[in-house]
């Protein structure tokens, strides 16, 4: 009995050992697919993380810095010596004078052309010459010519006046009136001519002075670096530009005003010729 029981115990122990070994093998097989699935899901998660777009960082606010021009007009005035400042002041005065004369002479000529239209429309429509004088603008060139001519015609009396023909006597009065009107129209034009002929050379003087300063800066520094010569050379170029800017309007304005003066004097001559004919006994010109 004892031997049979020992054999039964050994059989039971062997069976339990085989069962435990089979159960552990099944668990190992079940864990392998789970590990493979975990390893497969890890790259997918990594690729998903890598594929996700990353928002770019916000750019930092850059404050725009304003740099003052060190070679402008303000720099010329601040850094220039008395020669450069004096040259600049002279050209500014010449420019202001040119524009003042240009505008004042233009207004004067426009007024004179207006008086010419008034004389053609009103003076010859009057019943008499004295009545016609009242219709002319007081202080105007046409009234000045008419008053002198009528006064000269009335003064052609006496023994002395008989030595000169009435035609010549009236023409002398007209000539004196023309000379005064022409002289008045020429006022200021000589200044424009002077500015137009001298302003470029004044600007050239400023240019030469600026180049002199550039050469001096090179000599002191011992090397021709751009920071040493940029200021004086820039000053020289600006002086040249200012000289041309002053001269060109003066020349153009002078030529334009001279041409308009000729047209205004032609109107006065035409009026004087008609008036002389009437004073010598002719008929009045036809009015429009």
KAVENCOR-V72831 format. One record per pair of residues at least 6 apart in sequence whose C-alpha atoms are under 8 Angstrom apart, sorted by sequence separation. I is the first residue (numbers start at 0). GAP is how many residues later the second one is. D is the distance in whole Angstrom. If there is no record, write none. Layout:
[[I & GAP & D] [I & GAP & D]]
This chain:
[[68 & 6 & 8] [122 & 6 & 8] [125 & 6 & 5] [135 & 6 & 7] [136 & 6 & 7] [155 & 6 & 7] [217 & 6 & 5] [276 & 6 & 7] [277 & 6 & 6] [76 & 7 & 8] [124 & 7 & 8] [135 & 7 & 6] [217 & 7 & 8] [220 & 7 & 8] [276 & 7 & 8] [75 & 8 & 8] [76 & 8 & 6] [123 & 8 & 7] [75 & 9 & 8] [122 & 9 & 4] [121 & 10 & 7] [122 & 10 & 7] [132 & 10 & 6] [155 & 10 & 7] [217 & 10 & 7] [273 & 10 & 7] [216 & 11 & 6] [217 & 11 & 7] [273 & 11 & 7] [122 & 12 & 6] [216 & 12 & 7] [121 & 13 & 6] [122 & 13 & 7] [132 & 13 & 7] [152 & 13 & 7] [155 & 13 & 7] [121 & 14 & 8] [132 & 14 & 7] [213 & 14 & 7] [214 & 14 & 8] [213 & 15 & 5] [118 & 16 & 8] [152 & 16 & 8] [213 & 16 & 8] [118 & 17 & 6] [151 & 17 & 7] [152 & 17 & 6] [213 & 17 & 8] [117 & 18 & 7] [151 & 18 & 6] [213 & 18 & 5] [212 & 19 & 6] [213 & 19 & 6] [114 & 21 & 7] [148 & 21 & 6] [151 & 21 & 6] [210 & 21 & 6] [114 & 22 & 7] [209 & 22 & 5] [210 & 22 & 6] [118 & 23 & 7] [209 & 23 & 6] [148 & 24 & 6] [209 & 24 & 8] [114 & 25 & 7] [147 & 25 & 6] [148 & 25 & 6] [209 & 25 & 6] [210 & 25 & 6] [114 & 26 & 8] [115 & 26 & 7] [147 & 26 & 7] [209 & 26 & 4] [114 & 27 & 7] [208 & 27 & 7] [111 & 28 & 7] [206 & 28 & 7] [207 & 28 & 7] [111 & 29 & 7] [144 & 29 & 7] [147 & 29 & 7] [206 & 29 & 4] [205 & 30 & 6] [206 & 30 & 6] [206 & 31 & 8] [144 & 32 & 6] [206 & 32 & 6] [143 & 33 & 7] [144 & 33 & 8] [205 & 33 & 5] [206 & 33 & 6] [205 & 34 & 7] [203 & 35 & 7] [202 & 36 & 5] [203 & 36 & 6] [202 & 37 & 5] [202 & 38 & 7] [202 & 39 & 7] [203 & 39 & 7] [140 & 40 & 7] [199 & 40 & 7] [202 & 40 & 4] [201 & 41 & 7] [202 & 41 & 7] [200 & 42 & 7] [199 & 43 & 5] [198 & 44 & 5] [199 & 44 & 6] [198 & 45 & 7] [199 & 46 & 8] [198 & 47 & 6] [199 & 47 & 6] [198 & 48 & 5] [197 & 49 & 8] [195 & 50 & 7] [196 & 50 & 7] [194 & 51 & 8] [195 & 51 & 4] [194 & 52 & 6] [195 & 52 & 7] [195 & 53 & 8] [195 & 54 & 5] [196 & 54 & 8] [194 & 55 & 6] [195 & 55 & 5] [194 & 56 & 8] [192 & 57 & 7] [191 & 58 & 5] [192 & 58 & 7] [191 & 59 & 7] [191 & 61 & 7] [192 & 61 & 6] [191 & 62 & 6] [188 & 65 & 6] [188 & 68 & 8] [188 & 69 & 8] [184 & 76 & 7] [104 & 80 & 8] [181 & 83 & 7] [100 & 87 & 6] [100 & 88 & 8] [100 & 91 & 8] [97 & 93 & 7] [97 & 94 & 6] [97 & 97 & 8] [173 & 98 & 7] [93 & 101 & 6] [93 & 105 & 8] [170 & 105 & 8] [169 & 106 & 7] [90 & 108 & 7] [166 & 109 & 8] [90 & 111 & 8] [90 & 112 & 8] [166 & 113 & 7] [165 & 114 & 8] [86 & 115 & 7] [86 & 116 & 8] [86 & 119 & 7] [83 & 122 & 6] [83 & 125 & 8] [141 & 126 & 7] [145 & 126 & 8] [152 & 126 & 7] [140 & 127 & 8] [144 & 127 & 7] [148 & 127 & 8] [141 & 129 & 8] [145 & 129 & 7] [149 & 129 & 8] [87 & 151 & 8] [90 & 151 & 7] [94 & 151 & 5] [97 & 151 & 8] [98 & 151 & 8] [101 & 151 & 6] [105 & 151 & 7] [108 & 151 & 7] [112 & 151 & 7] [115 & 151 & 7] [90 & 152 & 7] [93 & 152 & 7] [97 & 152 & 6] [104 & 152 & 7] [108 & 152 & 7] [111 & 152 & 7] [115 & 152 & 8] [91 & 154 & 8] [112 & 154 & 8] [90 & 155 & 7] [94 & 155 & 8] [101 & 155 & 8] [108 & 155 & 7] [70 & 159 & 8] [75 & 159 & 6] [70 & 160 & 6] [123 & 160 & 7] [69 & 161 & 8] [123 & 161 & 7] [71 & 162 & 8] [123 & 162 & 8] [124 & 162 & 7] [70 & 163 & 6] [71 & 163 & 8] [123 & 163 & 7] [70 & 164 & 7] [72 & 165 & 8] [120 & 166 & 6] [119 & 167 & 7] [120 & 167 & 7] [119 & 168 & 8]]
